[in-house]
Amino acid sequence: MIESKLSESLLTDLEIAQSVTARPILGIGIQLGIHPEELTCYGRDKAKVSPRILDRLKNSSKGRYILVTAINPTPLGEGKTTTSIGLAMGLARLGHRAALTLRQPSLGPVFGVKGGGTGGGHAQVIPMEDINLHLTGDAHAVAASHNLLSAFLDNHLFHGNALSVDPQRITWPRTLSISDRALREVLLGEETGRRRGQFVINEASEVMAVLALAKDQCDLRERLGRILVGLTTSGKPVTAEELGCVGSMEVLLKDALKPNLVQTLEGTPAFVHTGPFGNIAHGNCSIISDAIALRCADFIVTEAGFGSDLGAEKFFNIKCRVSGFSPSVAVVVATLRALKLHGGGGTAKAGVPLPVSLTGPNQEALSKGIANLEQHVANVRAHGVPVVVAVNAFKDDSQDELDWVCEQSISMGAVDAAVSTHWADGGKGAEQLAAAVAKASERPGHFTHLYDLSWPIRKKIETIAMKMYGAAGVHFEPETERQIDTAEALGYGNVPVCMAKTPLSLSHDPALKGRPTGFIVPIKELRILAGAGFVTAVCSGIQLMPGLPKKPAGERISVDATSGKIVGLS
């Protein structure tokens, strides 16, 4: 059994985070060679970094780029964020200059079912409360910028519609940071000019994607201007630039463009910038944060949302195309409980204790479920990137089963595998993993993309579904067929594809566990995100505005009247 110093502890993640005194953020910046005048401090423990630092560091050599992804998780998550944090701390303990680039948590899960996104146990970034809530206000700036465009669009319709925008062909939604299923479809406008509209959660906003993919202020401005809000009555594109509000949108995002600098519990520098949700968005942190980190550290650990079928595939084929950066290694996180789930060993539900069939020894289910890991290793290797498997261990895990998964990982093509106890032991528990990653990063890279941008949209979608998911094919709804034809006719065909599907299965169906075969992926909608520079293919069953569970996490969150501290945050 795995021994850990926290096995008997009753401390919550929040209590652990609050027990640590953060180092002054100016000192964290100095660790990376960032000058004090290049930081805008928000108190003593967080700061924004000026993108102008890239002018000073333009000739600096780049560090090694490490991506952390995972297998398909249980609804509880398998510790991809904690592994990223633990790995960075482990690399620092081995004497390497390491940094993290993470995504800012969404308020939807914070007050919903999953909780925050700052890690857990002794593998966290701090200040935990601030990062999970408002941080420096970036998410609010995104929502304000997005909804400003919505307001200008409807105002244009009200005042005569000089652009001849077709109200029935408007595709621009509104956005909100909180999960709210009642806003998935809304009725907009006056009595005499009503039309249907919708809200998407803030992290699925195109403005969030634009912010994440922008290389600098000029690129941000250009991307905002390219945003497609709908079509005219004659079928011509209508952009944000034509509505005259792009300058104001840019102003609202002026400070949000700057990455946020924080730290781990052990003082390892961490950049937290732009939103998550690799299932309905591209699910990666900002290019600017990566660009700064790559020039300030020897090893940069970054995280992509959910499994390799989602966030990592988008990292490889969307983000890396824009940034031009090539990953040295990808870490695939697996847990015994998730592998047993994929092997038919039981069910998992958030907020409900896991059955013994998932937490205890169950070699039969583990042997069946290992096929899910095999697909994820193959997904990364298809992009020419070396794989290290990180087996995130829990205190009751069987050592024999952990060793078996490591052995199987190497036999299926991973260059190495390591058991990690970072949740319990912090960076010390990830030293073995860090050593494996450092060694693997010395291998020559052969990074490649999965598809050519010149391919038709249908072929790109089919390639992702068949190669990354193991699907037998793709079915396009009749309306989707028309949307694809329109996108290509308007000149939006030569862009990457951002797939929106469930993270709980390699397939589109969350009930299909393991490594399913023979399934057909149904595509119900295609959206053009011209500013972000990709199209989004939405699988059947996917909503871009989540809903709250029956017992939201927000019911437990409050402020202690005596201490003034936040309580209940997870």
KOLNUTOR-878755 format. One record per residue (C-alpha): residue number from 1; residue in one letter; x negated, z negated, y. Coordinates in steps of 0.02 Angstrom, whole numbers. Example, Ala and Ser with C-alpha at 12.3 -4.5 7.8 and 13.67 -1.06 7.14 Angstrom:
! KOLNUTOR-878755
NODE   k r   east     up  north
NODE   1 A   -615   -390   -225
NODE   2 S   -684   -357    -53
***
This chain:
! KOLNUTOR-878755
NODE   k r   east     up  north
NODE   1 M      0      0      0
NODE   2 I    -56     33    179
NODE   3 E   -115   -125    266
NODE   4 S    -87   -139    453
NODE   5 K   -106   -272    584
NODE   6 L     75   -242    636
NODE   7 S    155   -250    466
NODE   8 E    227   -421    503
NODE   9 S    247   -397    691
NODE  10 L    416   -403    775
NODE  11 L    354   -328    938
NODE  12 T    448   -177   1001
NODE  13 D    359    -23   1070
NODE  14 L    410    -75   1245
NODE  15 E    340   -251   1222
NODE  16 I    176   -181   1157
NODE  17 A    164    -64   1305
NODE  18 Q    205   -202   1429
NODE  19 S     71   -315   1353
NODE  20 V    -68   -196   1403
NODE  21 T   -143   -195   1578
NODE  22 A   -171    -15   1629
NODE  23 R   -338     35   1701
NODE  24 P   -336     96   1882
NODE  25 I   -287    279   1881
NODE  26 L   -430    325   1996
NODE  27 G   -548    264   1860
NODE  28 I   -459    370   1730
NODE  29 G   -484    519   1844
NODE  30 I   -669    479   1862
NODE  31 Q   -683    483   1670
NODE  32 L   -633    666   1681
NODE  33 G   -738    707   1833
NODE  34 I   -586    717   1947
NODE  35 H   -625    669   2126
NODE  36 P   -514    537   2211
NODE  37 E   -462    662   2345
NODE  38 E   -395    776   2207
NODE  39 L   -271    640   2156
NODE  40 T   -109    584   2238
NODE  41 C    -79    409   2173
NODE  42 Y     93    343   2129
NODE  43 G     49    159   2122
NODE  44 R   -108    106   2026
NODE  45 D    -67    178   1855
NODE  46 K    -12    359   1881
NODE  47 A    -59    504   1992
NODE  48 K    -33    688   2022
NODE  49 V   -180    806   2007
NODE  50 S   -200    947   2132
NODE  51 P   -206   1118   2046
NODE  52 R   -339   1164   2175
NODE  53 I   -461   1070   2063
NODE  54 L   -466   1230   1960
NODE  55 D   -556   1319   2104
NODE  56 R   -695   1190   2094
NODE  57 L   -703   1197   1904
NODE  58 K   -680   1384   1881
NODE  59 N   -855   1406   1809
NODE  60 S   -847   1252   1696
NODE  61 S   -850   1280   1509
NODE  62 K   -690   1245   1415
NODE  63 G   -666   1109   1285
NODE  64 R   -595   1133   1112
NODE  65 Y   -406   1157   1110
NODE  66 I   -317   1058    974
NODE  67 L   -131   1088    940
NODE  68 V    -26    956    851
NODE  69 T    128   1019    760
NODE  70 A    225    958    607
NODE  71 I    335    992    458
NODE  72 N    524    991    479
NODE  73 P    564    811    522
NODE  74 T    695    685    472
NODE  75 P    813    640    616
NODE  76 L    697    493    650
NODE  77 G    546    603    689
NODE  78 E    381    599    594
NODE  79 G    263    536    728
NODE  80 K    197    697    804
NODE  81 T    178    617    974
NODE  82 T     99    459    904
NODE  83 T    -20    568    802
NODE  84 S    -69    666    958
NODE  85 I   -104    505   1051
NODE  86 G   -192    424    904
NODE  87 L   -300    579    877
NODE  88 A   -356    583   1059
NODE  89 M   -399    397   1052
NODE  90 G   -488    423    886
NODE  91 L   -593    564    959
NODE  92 A   -637    451   1106
NODE  93 R   -689    312    986
NODE  94 L   -806    435    900
NODE  95 G   -893    465   1066
NODE  96 H   -809    626   1119
NODE  97 R   -739    654   1294
NODE  98 A   -556    678   1248
NODE  99 A   -393    706   1343
NODE 100 L   -211    729   1301
NODE 101 T    -83    850   1370
NODE 102 L     95    798   1329
NODE 103 R    270    845   1381
NODE 104 Q    375    729   1488
NODE 105 P    517    649   1388
NODE 106 S    696    703   1422
NODE 107 L    825    580   1486
NODE 108 G    947    653   1359
NODE 109 P    863    576   1205
NODE 110 V    806    422   1304
NODE 111 F    987    372   1331
NODE 112 G   1051    462   1176
NODE 113 V    995    441    996
NODE 114 K    809    476    977
NODE 115 G    741    368   1117
NODE 116 G    589    401   1225
NODE 117 G    440    513   1197
NODE 118 T    286    409   1240
NODE 119 G    233    371   1061
NODE 120 G    251    203    975
NODE 121 G    161     51    909
NODE 122 H    -22     55    961
NODE 123 A    -18    242    994
NODE 124 Q     70    255   1161
NODE 125 V     45    324   1335
NODE 126 I     81    208   1481
NODE 127 P    168    162   1593
NODE 128 M    296    184   1455
NODE 129 E    449    145   1562
NODE 130 D    401    262   1704
NODE 131 I    354    408   1591
NODE 132 N    518    396   1494
NODE 133 L    622    384   1652
NODE 134 H    584    460   1822
NODE 135 L    391    465   1818
NODE 136 T    352    558   1981
NODE 137 G    519    648   1995
NODE 138 D    473    816   1919
NODE 139 A    630    831   1813
NODE 140 H    740    795   1963
NODE 141 A    648    927   2064
NODE 142 V    680   1053   1925
NODE 143 A    865   1012   1922
NODE 144 A    878   1023   2112
NODE 145 S    788   1190   2117
NODE 146 H    894   1261   1976
NODE 147 N   1059   1203   2049
NODE 148 L   1010   1264   2223
NODE 149 L   1006   1440   2151
NODE 150 S   1176   1408   2070
NODE 151 A   1247   1354   2237
NODE 152 F   1174   1505   2329
NODE 153 L   1246   1622   2198
NODE 154 D   1423   1553   2213
NODE 155 N   1406   1546   2402
NODE 156 H   1360   1731   2400
NODE 157 L   1519   1769   2303
NODE 158 F   1623   1667   2425
NODE 159 H   1554   1754   2579
NODE 160 G   1594   1932   2532
NODE 161 N   1481   1971   2383
NODE 162 A   1373   2100   2473
NODE 163 L   1270   2129   2315
NODE 164 S   1426   2172   2214
NODE 165 V   1387   2039   2085
NODE 166 D   1508   2049   1939
NODE 167 P   1577   1871   1919
NODE 168 Q   1609   1903   1735
NODE 169 R   1428   1955   1705
NODE 170 I   1345   1805   1786
NODE 171 T   1225   1725   1661
NODE 172 W   1150   1587   1769
NODE 173 P   1209   1413   1716
NODE 174 R   1196   1245   1801
NODE 175 T   1089   1104   1735
NODE 176 L   1093    915   1708
NODE 177 S    963    793   1642
NODE 178 I   1084    691   1536
NODE 179 S   1165    748   1374
NODE 180 D   1348    785   1411
NODE 181 R   1447    894   1289
NODE 182 A   1597    902   1408
NODE 183 L   1496   1018   1520
NODE 184 R   1457   1149   1388
NODE 185 E   1598   1253   1461
NODE 186 V   1670   1228   1635
NODE 187 L   1788   1319   1752
NODE 188 L   1709   1360   1920
NODE 189 G   1773   1422   2088
NODE 190 E   1928   1422   2195
NODE 191 E   2103   1451   2131
NODE 192 T   2094   1635   2177
NODE 193 G   1920   1670   2105
NODE 194 R   1890   1563   1954
NODE 195 R   1763   1604   1820
NODE 196 R   1691   1518   1669
NODE 197 G   1522   1434   1678
NODE 198 Q   1417   1308   1584
NODE 199 F   1282   1177   1600
NODE 200 V   1121   1170   1499
NODE 201 I   1013   1016   1484
NODE 202 N    872   1013   1610
NODE 203 E    735   1047   1483
NODE 204 A    823   1210   1432
NODE 205 S    828   1264   1615
NODE 206 E    733   1424   1653
NODE 207 V    660   1337   1804
NODE 208 M    579   1210   1687
NODE 209 A    505   1354   1586
NODE 210 V    444   1438   1745
NODE 211 L    360   1277   1801
NODE 212 A    276   1256   1631
NODE 213 L    212   1435   1621
NODE 214 A    159   1460   1803
NODE 215 K    -29   1473   1826
NODE 216 D    -29   1429   2011
NODE 217 Q     80   1421   2166
NODE 218 C     84   1610   2189
NODE 219 D    133   1637   2008
NODE 220 L    270   1505   2025
NODE 221 R    341   1595   2176
NODE 222 E    338   1764   2089
NODE 223 R    421   1697   1931
NODE 224 L    559   1611   2028
NODE 225 G    595   1774   2118
NODE 226 R    611   1869   1952
NODE 227 I    747   1754   1883
NODE 228 L    897   1857   1828
NODE 229 V   1063   1778   1876
NODE 230 G   1179   1917   1818
NODE 231 L   1226   2099   1841
NODE 232 T   1317   2198   1973
NODE 233 T   1480   2290   1939
NODE 234 S   1375   2445   1907
NODE 235 G   1263   2353   1782
NODE 236 K   1108   2327   1890
NODE 237 P   1007   2163   1883
NODE 238 V   1034   2032   2018
NODE 239 T    883   1918   2046
NODE 240 A    853   1754   2135
NODE 241 E    745   1847   2260
NODE 242 E    895   1949   2317
NODE 243 L    994   1790   2351
NODE 244 G    866   1731   2477
NODE 245 C    835   1556   2411
NODE 246 V    671   1571   2317
NODE 247 G    570   1495   2459
NODE 248 S    682   1342   2456
NODE 249 M    671   1331   2266
NODE 250 E    482   1337   2281
NODE 251 V    481   1199   2412
NODE 252 L    579   1085   2296
NODE 253 L    448   1115   2161
NODE 254 K    294   1098   2273
NODE 255 D    242    928   2205
NODE 256 A    317    955   2033
NODE 257 L    188   1093   2004
NODE 258 K     51    960   2002
NODE 259 P     20    882   1829
NODE 260 N     41    694   1808
NODE 261 L   -111    593   1753
NODE 262 V    -81    435   1652
NODE 263 Q   -172    351   1505
NODE 264 T   -155    289   1327
NODE 265 L   -153    106   1279
NODE 266 E   -342    123   1253
NODE 267 G   -376    209   1418
NODE 268 T   -390    389   1356
NODE 269 P   -337    509   1495
NODE 270 A   -169    595   1469
NODE 271 F    -80    729   1569
NODE 272 V    110    723   1556
NODE 273 H    196    875   1629
NODE 274 T    355    979   1603
NODE 275 G    489    960   1472
NODE 276 P    509    953   1283
NODE 277 F    640   1027   1163
NODE 278 G    550   1153   1055
NODE 279 N    716   1190    971
NODE 280 I    806   1261   1123
NODE 281 A    661   1288   1245
NODE 282 H    480   1339   1220
NODE 283 G    439   1154   1201
NODE 284 N    262   1146   1271
NODE 285 C    180   1059   1417
NODE 286 S    119   1155   1568
NODE 287 I    -18   1284   1571
NODE 288 I    -90   1203   1728
NODE 289 S   -112   1035   1641
NODE 290 D   -200   1120   1495
NODE 291 A   -310   1221   1613
NODE 292 I   -369   1065   1703
NODE 293 A   -394    964   1544
NODE 294 L   -491   1105   1459
NODE 295 R   -618   1102   1601
NODE 296 C   -630    912   1608
NODE 297 A   -647    862   1426
NODE 298 D   -733    913   1264
NODE 299 F   -575    897   1158
NODE 300 I   -399    927   1222
NODE 301 V   -256    872   1110
NODE 302 T    -89    953   1151
NODE 303 E     80    940   1065
NODE 304 A    213   1072   1032
NODE 305 G    395   1025   1001
NODE 306 F    458    997    823
NODE 307 G    383   1096    678
NODE 308 S    271   1248    666
NODE 309 D    426   1356    649
NODE 310 L    478   1310    826
NODE 311 G    359   1235    955
NODE 312 A    198   1295    874
NODE 313 E    261   1473    851
NODE 314 K    309   1475   1035
NODE 315 F    142   1397   1083
NODE 316 F     51   1537    993
NODE 317 N    161   1683   1047
NODE 318 I    227   1632   1218
NODE 319 K    113   1503   1298
NODE 320 C    -55   1566   1235
NODE 321 R    -10   1744   1287
NODE 322 V     15   1684   1465
NODE 323 S   -129   1562   1475
NODE 324 G   -256   1663   1379
NODE 325 F   -316   1504   1293
NODE 326 S   -352   1504   1106
NODE 327 P   -328   1350    996
NODE 328 S   -477   1292    892
NODE 329 V   -377   1192    764
NODE 330 A   -196   1149    727
NODE 331 V   -148    981    653
NODE 332 V      9    982    546
NODE 333 V     89    809    537
NODE 334 A    178    758    377
NODE 335 T    252    597    311
NODE 336 L    296    545    134
NODE 337 R    475    506    185
NODE 338 A    505    680    259
NODE 339 L    428    768    110
NODE 340 K    538    666     -7
NODE 341 L    689    710     99
NODE 342 H    645    894     78
NODE 343 G    629    864   -108
NODE 344 G    806    798   -125
NODE 345 G    755    615   -127
NODE 346 G    895    554    -13
NODE 347 T    967    569    160
NODE 348 A    908    504    328
NODE 349 K   1013    461    479
NODE 350 A    956    395    647
NODE 351 G   1000    211    670
NODE 352 V   1026    182    483
NODE 353 P    891    106    369
NODE 354 L    810    235    256
NODE 355 P    851    224     70
NODE 356 V    717    161    -51
NODE 357 S    713    335   -128
NODE 358 L    629    394     32
NODE 359 T    523    242     76
NODE 360 G    468    191    -98
NODE 361 P    371    284   -234
NODE 362 N    460    445   -285
NODE 363 Q    337    572   -352
NODE 364 E    474    687   -415
NODE 365 A    550    712   -241
NODE 366 L    377    721   -163
NODE 367 S    323    858   -283
NODE 368 K    476    962   -238
NODE 369 G    467    929    -52
NODE 370 I    284    976    -34
NODE 371 A    341   1158    -23
NODE 372 N    400   1124    155
NODE 373 L    223   1075    206
NODE 374 E    157   1230    119
NODE 375 Q    263   1343    231
NODE 376 H    203   1255    388
NODE 377 V     21   1269    337
NODE 378 A     51   1454    304
NODE 379 N    135   1474    474
NODE 380 V    -18   1412    566
NODE 381 R   -139   1510    457
NODE 382 A    -38   1668    494
NODE 383 H   -102   1650    672
NODE 384 G   -283   1636    615
NODE 385 V   -300   1452    661
NODE 386 P   -383   1323    545
NODE 387 V   -265   1185    485
NODE 388 V   -296    999    464
NODE 389 V   -151    902    386
NODE 390 A   -121    728    458
NODE 391 V    -23    616    340
NODE 392 N     56    487    455
NODE 393 A     63    330    349
NODE 394 F    191    191    355
NODE 395 K    155     14    293
NODE 396 D    251     32    130
NODE 397 D    181    202     81
NODE 398 S     98    221    -88
NODE 399 Q    -89    255    -76
NODE 400 D    -80    364   -231
NODE 401 E     55    473   -151
NODE 402 L    -42    484     13
NODE 403 D   -198    541    -80
NODE 404 W    -95    666   -179
NODE 405 V    -26    746    -20
NODE 406 C   -203    762     50
NODE 407 E   -260    847   -111
NODE 408 Q   -113    965   -110
NODE 409 S   -142   1006     74
NODE 410 I   -316   1071     39
NODE 411 S   -258   1170   -113
NODE 412 M   -128   1260     -5
NODE 413 G   -256   1315    125
NODE 414 A   -287   1172    246
NODE 415 V   -472   1151    285
NODE 416 D   -452    962    276
NODE 417 A   -325    821    269
NODE 418 A   -328    639    320
NODE 419 V   -216    487    312
NODE 420 S   -190    410    484
NODE 421 T   -129    235    530
NODE 422 H   -133    257    719
NODE 423 W     39    177    745
NODE 424 A    -25     14    675
NODE 425 D   -210     24    717
NODE 426 G   -223    135    870
NODE 427 G   -374    248    887
NODE 428 K   -466    156    748
NODE 429 G   -331    210    625
NODE 430 A   -355    392    674
NODE 431 E   -545    401    662
NODE 432 Q   -541    488    493
NODE 433 L   -420    617    561
NODE 434 A   -524    638    720
NODE 435 A   -682    669    619
NODE 436 A   -592    800    514
NODE 437 V   -526    888    669
NODE 438 A   -695    886    756
NODE 439 K   -777    964    603
NODE 440 A   -640   1094    582
NODE 441 S   -655   1144    766
NODE 442 E   -833   1204    733
NODE 443 R   -766   1347    626
NODE 444 P   -762   1518    710
NODE 445 G   -589   1561    774
NODE 446 H   -487   1715    730
NODE 447 F   -331   1678    832
NODE 448 T   -199   1813    830
NODE 449 H    -18   1833    883
NODE 450 L    123   1858    759
NODE 451 Y    193   2016    839
NODE 452 D    157   2147    970
NODE 453 L    254   2137   1132
NODE 454 S    288   2324   1120
NODE 455 W    396   2299    966
NODE 456 P    585   2310    988
NODE 457 I    672   2143   1013
NODE 458 R    760   2152    845
NODE 459 K    595   2179    754
NODE 460 K    516   2030    842
NODE 461 I    662   1917    796
NODE 462 E    660   1978    616
NODE 463 T    472   1950    603
NODE 464 I    487   1770    664
NODE 465 A    633   1734    547
NODE 466 M    556   1812    393
NODE 467 K    375   1757    415
NODE 468 M    396   1586    497
NODE 469 Y    559   1530    416
NODE 470 G    552   1624    252
NODE 471 A    719   1711    286
NODE 472 A    779   1862    189
NODE 473 G    840   1943    349
NODE 474 V    934   1924    513
NODE 475 H   1116   1956    559
NODE 476 F   1156   1998    741
NODE 477 E   1333   1964    803
NODE 478 P   1414   2117    886
NODE 479 E   1399   2037   1058
NODE 480 T   1216   1999   1024
NODE 481 E   1187   2181    979
NODE 482 R   1257   2231   1149
NODE 483 Q   1152   2099   1238
NODE 484 I    993   2162   1153
NODE 485 D   1034   2342   1201
NODE 486 T   1063   2287   1380
NODE 487 A    901   2188   1388
NODE 488 E    799   2335   1326
NODE 489 A    889   2458   1440
NODE 490 L    851   2347   1591
NODE 491 G    666   2341   1546
NODE 492 Y    659   2168   1470
NODE 493 G    612   2223   1294
NODE 494 N    423   2202   1303
NODE 495 V    423   2011   1313
NODE 496 P    403   1871   1186
NODE 497 V    553   1794   1096
NODE 498 C    598   1610   1110
NODE 499 M    703   1561    959
NODE 500 A    834   1425    975
NODE 501 K    875   1348    806
NODE 502 T    888   1181    716
NODE 503 P    725   1084    695
NODE 504 L    787    998    537
NODE 505 S    763   1147    421
NODE 506 L    653   1299    408
NODE 507 S    817   1394    410
NODE 508 H    957   1397    538
NODE 509 D   1057   1274    431
NODE 510 P   1003   1090    445
NODE 511 A   1071   1058    270
NODE 512 L    946   1177    189
NODE 513 K    795   1069    153
NODE 514 G    627   1104     73
NODE 515 R    571   1286     78
NODE 516 P    734   1383     63
NODE 517 T    739   1567     20
NODE 518 G    868   1706     23
NODE 519 F    956   1649    181
NODE 520 I   1006   1762    327
NODE 521 V    977   1697    503
NODE 522 P   1131   1727    614
NODE 523 I   1095   1763    798
NODE 524 K   1246   1729    908
NODE 525 E   1172   1764   1081
NODE 526 L   1023   1837   1173
NODE 527 R    978   1771   1345
NODE 528 I    860   1854   1468
NODE 529 L    741   1731   1553
NODE 530 A    652   1857   1663
NODE 531 G    565   1727   1771
NODE 532 A    497   1633   1622
NODE 533 G    450   1800   1545
NODE 534 F    540   1794   1378
NODE 535 V    709   1817   1297
NODE 536 T    795   1676   1202
NODE 537 A    881   1715   1037
NODE 538 V   1010   1581    999
NODE 539 C   1054   1547    818
NODE 540 S   1232   1504    768
NODE 541 G   1270   1318    781
NODE 542 I   1147   1285    923
NODE 543 Q   1202   1208   1089
NODE 544 L   1093   1212   1245
NODE 545 M   1181   1055   1307
NODE 546 P   1169    912   1180
NODE 547 G   1298    774   1164
NODE 548 L   1280    586   1155
NODE 549 P   1300    495    987
NODE 550 K   1436    369    950
NODE 551 K   1318    226    993
NODE 552 P   1201    292   1129
NODE 553 A   1032    210   1154
NODE 554 G   1083    183   1335
NODE 555 E   1197     42   1279
NODE 556 R   1041    -63   1243
NODE 557 I    945    -25   1402
NODE 558 S    950   -142   1552
NODE 559 V    846   -242   1675
NODE 560 D    807   -423   1635
NODE 561 A    878   -527   1778
NODE 562 T    740   -657   1766
NODE 563 S    582   -553   1747
NODE 564 G    644   -392   1827
NODE 565 K    572   -295   1679
NODE 566 I    662   -154   1589
NODE 567 V    723   -204   1416
NODE 568 G    794   -105   1271
NODE 569 L    697     55   1303
NODE 570 S    632    134   1144
***
